[in-house]
């Protein structure tokens, strides 16, 4: 098996794991199991970054998302001790409408991704380096990271408040 076939196999395996864990996360009846499936999908994304030789992004994905975000999600689930009486109560009447809206948003996204993929260079380009990535993250794209950290902090504080109120 050649290098290209091995890469294709690993990519397909990672994609199947991502889609499988995502679907299992959505359909799981146990919130802790959903968090574990989320961690599995995030770890698979780290594997995709590693296959692209983006080691820094793979480590960020591993530590920040698969590690920290999953821990925050587990804390929120554990602290709120949310229980669902029946699984059917989660499935609302709007399920078909939600599916229709999801498809309506997915079709233009897929079209734009196909257009973007056609414009990508065919030959491998040299990576920009960690210094350029850090400079972009700390100057141009600093707002999305600060906003996401504030949202995670608000979720944790809200979970603690709800847990304290319930006891």
C-alpha positions as MATLAB code, in Angstrom:
seq = 'XXXXXXXXXXXXXXXXXXXXXXXXXXXXXXXXXXXXXXXXXXXXXXXXXXXXXXXXXXXXXXXXXXXXXXXXXXXXXXXXXXXXXXXXXXXXXXXXXXXXXXXXXXXXXXXXXXXXXXXXXXXXXXXXXXXXXXXXXXXXXXXXXXXXXXXXXXXXXXXXXXXXXXX';
ca = [
       0.000    0.000    0.000;
       1.511    3.320   -1.102;
       1.762    6.551    0.828;
      -1.186    8.064   -1.024;
      -3.408    5.055   -0.294;
      -2.407    5.144    3.372;
      -3.213    8.862    3.569;
      -6.576    8.294    1.901;
      -7.368    5.430    4.313;
      -6.431    7.508    7.388;
      -8.445   10.484    6.141;
     -11.475    8.278    5.479;
     -11.130    6.641    8.887;
     -10.929   10.031   10.623;
     -13.917   11.340    8.653;
     -16.013    8.285    9.526;
     -15.082    8.619   13.209;
     -15.966   12.343   13.176;
     -19.350   11.782   11.547;
     -20.086    8.702   13.670;
     -19.180   10.420   16.946;
     -21.167   13.501   15.960;
     -24.299   11.495   15.194;
     -23.846    9.387   18.337;
     -23.425   12.573   20.376;
     -26.701   13.944   19.071;
     -28.628   10.707   19.580;
     -27.170    9.652   22.925;
     -29.622    9.493   25.810;
     -26.903   10.078   28.393;
     -25.315   13.524   28.595;
     -21.969   12.188   29.794;
     -21.850    9.778   26.857;
     -22.572   12.736   24.579;
     -19.560   14.545   26.042;
     -17.388   11.475   25.397;
     -18.577   11.312   21.783;
     -17.801   15.034   21.453;
     -14.277   14.351   22.707;
     -13.919   11.540   20.156;
     -14.910   13.848   17.299;
     -12.544   16.568   18.506;
      -9.672   14.085   18.811;
     -10.312   12.939   15.253;
     -10.094   16.541   14.083;
      -6.694   16.733   15.794;
      -5.722   13.660   13.784;
      -6.721   15.419   10.565;
      -4.542   18.394   11.471;
      -1.657   16.042   12.217;
      -2.079   14.375    8.816;
      -1.820   17.838    7.217;
       1.514   18.384    9.032;
      -0.061   21.192   11.057;
       1.427   19.983   14.328;
       0.769   23.220   16.191;
      -2.921   23.220   15.241;
      -3.195   19.520   16.089;
      -1.806   20.181   19.562;
      -4.097   23.184   20.025;
      -7.061   21.050   18.999;
      -5.955   18.316   21.361;
      -5.311   20.471   24.418;
      -7.870   23.246   24.073;
     -10.864   21.582   22.457;
     -10.535   17.893   23.225;
      -9.163   18.672   26.676;
     -10.425   21.945   28.102;
     -13.741   22.336   26.295;
     -14.735   18.738   26.952;
     -13.896   19.155   30.645;
     -16.036   22.300   30.803;
     -18.909   20.469   29.111;
     -18.610   17.584   31.595;
     -18.537   20.043   34.517;
     -21.641   21.794   33.217;
     -23.453   18.474   32.800;
     -22.404   17.220   36.217;
     -23.120   20.457   38.073;
     -26.548   21.014   36.595;
     -27.569   17.354   37.007;
     -30.058   17.747   34.194;
     -32.300   14.774   33.653;
     -34.683   14.017   30.851;
     -37.756   12.049   31.826;
     -38.232   10.521   28.410;
     -36.041   10.627   25.367;
     -39.057   11.458   23.226;
     -39.482   14.737   25.092;
     -36.260   15.911   23.426;
     -37.681   15.303   19.966;
     -39.953   18.232   19.281;
     -42.537   18.788   16.575;
     -40.081   21.080   14.819;
     -37.701   18.235   13.964;
     -38.626   18.225   10.281;
     -38.471   22.002   10.100;
     -35.025   21.922   11.741;
     -33.889   19.295    9.239;
     -35.184   21.419    6.353;
     -33.401   24.539    7.667;
     -30.204   22.513    8.184;
     -30.281   21.299    4.586;
     -31.053   24.827    3.354;
     -27.918   26.095    5.105;
     -25.779   23.077    4.168;
     -26.317   23.284    0.401;
     -24.799   26.767   -0.102;
     -22.003   25.845    2.318;
     -21.140   22.733    0.322;
     -21.229   24.749   -2.907;
     -18.884   27.387   -1.497;
     -16.518   24.711   -0.158;
     -16.399   23.093   -3.599;
     -15.632   26.473   -5.167;
     -12.923   27.090   -2.571;
     -11.395   23.647   -3.147;
     -11.085   24.319   -6.877;
      -9.043   27.454   -6.155;
      -6.552   25.742   -3.844;
      -3.036   25.196   -5.163;
      -2.368   21.697   -6.434;
       1.224   21.520   -5.190;
       2.156   21.497   -1.539;
       3.110   24.911   -0.248;
       5.570   25.625    2.493;
       3.960   26.243    5.884;
       3.957   29.782    7.212;
       5.351   28.810   10.571;
       4.219   29.100   14.133;
       5.371   32.707   14.433;
       3.065   33.884   11.638;
       0.176   31.875   13.078;
       0.726   33.327   16.549;
       0.938   36.834   15.133;
      -2.367   36.356   13.291;
      -4.089   34.849   16.345;
      -2.937   37.606   18.695;
      -3.569   40.540   16.367;
      -6.094   39.948   13.608;
      -8.184   37.153   15.119;
      -7.976   37.935   18.827;
     -11.682   38.838   19.207;
     -13.135   35.382   18.352;
     -10.847   33.691   20.882;
     -11.697   36.168   23.628;
     -15.418   35.864   22.902;
     -15.278   32.051   22.989;
     -13.428   32.121   26.311;
     -16.064   34.472   27.737;
     -18.835   32.150   26.550;
     -17.156   29.135   28.149;
     -16.684   31.044   31.389;
     -20.326   32.142   31.357;
     -21.423   28.524   30.826;
     -19.358   27.376   33.793;
     -20.618   30.195   36.054;
     -24.193   29.475   34.953;
     -23.790   25.785   35.738;
     -22.456   26.594   39.197;
     -25.347   28.978   39.785;
     -27.918   26.420   38.676;
     -26.302   23.716   40.802;
     -26.264   25.964   43.846;
     -29.883   26.994   43.306;
     -31.002   23.358   42.993;
     -29.419   22.326   46.294;
];
